[in-house]
């Protein structure tokens, strides 16, 4: 079961749920399709009446940053001979 659906009852209000969505997004390396929790969670969040523009701007910015950071960390580990 996607984490956003499982943990949604514990989120308090739109801001609490928004925080939850950002955290489950990290599990999918920040990409909307890497985890089914991301599109499902976004749909639930937007149905609560929260502003869509703010959510998607932050979500897409985070989605762009995480793959870059993970690639950099992977290259650093390879350069150090860790995991090779």
Secondary structure as GFF3:
##gff-version 3
##sequence-region A 1 84
A	DSSP	alpha_helix	3	7	.	.	.	ID=ss1
A	DSSP	three_ten_helix	8	10	.	.	.	ID=ss2
A	DSSP	alpha_helix	13	27	.	.	.	ID=ss3
A	DSSP	alpha_helix	36	47	.	.	.	ID=ss4
A	DSSP	alpha_helix	52	79	.	.	.	ID=ss5
###
